[in-house]
């Protein structure tokens, strides 16, 4: 059961990371791009199991 929860957690983190990257690429304002990068960092660290 815990394996299923772990897999679903990483799928959720991957989904939100892709959403942030998608919005980052569509953004034209450098301030919004910086904000997306700041918000994206914890998600990528969790996805790569560094945090």
C-alpha positions, 0 to 999 in steps of 0.5 A: 500500500505504501508503494502505491502512495509513493508512486502516486505522490511522484506522479503528482509531483511530476504532473505539477512540474510539467505544468510549471515548465509549460507555464514557464515556456509560455511566459513572456515576462521575466518576473513571472519566469523567475517566479516559476523557477523558484516554485519549480525548484522544490518540485524537481528536488522531490522528483529527483529524490534530492530532498 
